[in-house]
Amino acid sequence: QVQLVESGGGLVQPGGSLRLSCVASGSIFSYNSMHWYRQPPGKERELVAVINSVGNTNYADSVKGRFTISRDNAKNTMFLQMNSLKPEDTAVYYCYAPQLNLWGKGTLVTVSS
């Protein structure tokens, strides 16, 4: 059974950086688009970034210019490089494979001084 496992979350000060990873237990990356979502405390889950199978990307307006999504198909791993973090970026971050309707369990990012 394919699983997605996120890592890399933690506490960071405003203006800092974090790099999230999402590892798949099976070889799903080569033919799937992959998404990063986030769910801030008390709010609904929202789409952050998308990367398709050939590396084309899209971002939510709130993270454009600060976040970068990437993937390494050989390692079945997706990344989210987050720079210039703001308190409003605080959320649980999830990776998602839409073609499989498969979610990871999430990793918590807290941006606070």
C-alpha positions as CSV (number, residue, x, y, z in Angstrom):
1,Q,0.0,0.0,0.0
2,V,1.4,3.4,-1.1
3,Q,1.9,5.9,1.7
4,L,3.0,9.5,1.8
5,V,5.1,10.7,4.7
6,E,5.9,14.4,5.3
7,S,8.8,15.7,7.3
8,G,10.7,18.9,7.9
9,G,8.2,20.9,9.9
10,G,9.0,22.8,13.1
11,L,9.2,26.1,14.8
12,V,10.9,29.0,12.9
13,Q,11.1,32.7,13.4
14,P,9.4,35.1,11.0
15,G,11.7,35.6,8.0
16,G,13.2,32.2,8.4
17,S,13.2,29.2,6.1
18,L,12.1,25.5,6.2
19,R,12.3,22.7,3.7
20,L,9.5,20.2,3.8
21,S,9.8,16.7,2.2
22,C,7.2,14.2,1.2
23,V,8.3,10.6,0.6
24,A,6.2,8.0,-1.1
25,S,6.6,4.4,-0.2
26,G,5.9,3.3,-3.8
27,S,6.9,4.5,-7.2
28,I,4.0,6.9,-7.8
29,F,5.8,10.1,-8.5
30,S,6.8,9.5,-12.1
31,Y,3.2,9.7,-13.4
32,N,1.4,11.8,-10.9
33,S,1.0,15.4,-10.3
34,M,1.6,16.2,-6.7
35,H,0.2,18.9,-4.4
36,W,1.1,20.6,-1.1
37,Y,-1.8,21.7,1.0
38,R,-1.9,23.4,4.4
39,Q,-4.5,23.8,7.1
40,P,-4.0,26.8,9.4
41,P,-5.4,26.5,13.0
42,G,-9.2,26.8,12.9
43,K,-9.3,27.2,9.1
44,E,-10.0,25.1,6.1
45,R,-7.4,23.2,4.2
46,E,-6.0,25.2,1.3
47,L,-3.9,24.4,-1.8
48,V,-0.4,25.8,-1.6
49,A,1.5,24.5,-4.6
50,V,1.2,22.0,-7.5
51,I,3.8,20.2,-9.5
52,N,3.0,18.0,-12.5
53,S,4.8,14.9,-13.8
54,V,7.1,17.0,-16.0
55,G,7.9,19.7,-13.4
56,N,5.5,22.5,-14.3
57,T,4.4,24.3,-11.2
58,N,1.7,26.6,-9.8
59,Y,1.4,28.4,-6.5
60,A,-1.2,30.1,-4.4
61,D,-0.9,33.9,-4.6
62,S,-0.1,34.0,-0.9
63,V,3.1,32.0,-1.3
64,K,4.3,33.1,-4.8
65,G,7.9,34.3,-4.7
66,R,8.5,32.7,-1.3
67,F,7.8,29.0,-1.7
68,T,9.3,26.6,-4.3
69,I,7.9,23.1,-5.0
70,S,10.1,20.5,-6.6
71,R,10.4,16.8,-7.0
72,D,12.9,14.0,-7.4
73,N,11.2,11.2,-9.1
74,A,14.1,8.8,-8.7
75,K,13.8,9.2,-5.0
76,N,10.0,9.3,-4.9
77,T,10.3,12.6,-3.0
78,M,8.7,16.0,-3.3
79,F,9.9,19.1,-1.6
80,L,8.6,22.5,-0.5
81,Q,11.2,25.1,0.1
82,M,9.7,27.9,2.2
83,N,11.5,31.2,2.6
84,S,10.6,34.5,4.1
85,L,8.1,32.7,6.4
86,K,5.3,34.7,8.0
87,P,3.2,34.0,11.1
88,E,0.2,33.4,8.7
89,D,2.1,30.5,7.2
90,T,1.6,28.6,10.4
91,A,-0.3,25.4,9.5
92,V,-0.2,21.7,9.2
93,Y,1.3,21.0,5.7
94,Y,0.1,18.0,3.8
95,C,1.2,16.3,0.6
96,Y,-1.5,14.9,-1.7
97,A,-1.5,12.7,-4.8
98,P,-4.8,13.6,-6.5
99,Q,-4.9,10.8,-9.0
100,L,-4.7,8.3,-6.1
101,N,-6.7,10.5,-3.7
102,L,-3.9,9.9,-1.2
103,W,-3.0,12.2,1.7
104,G,0.0,12.2,4.0
105,K,-0.6,12.7,7.7
106,G,1.0,16.2,7.7
107,T,3.8,18.1,9.4
108,L,3.3,21.1,11.6
109,V,5.0,24.4,10.7
110,T,4.9,27.2,13.3
111,V,6.2,30.6,12.5
112,S,6.6,32.7,15.7
113,S,9.0,34.8,17.5
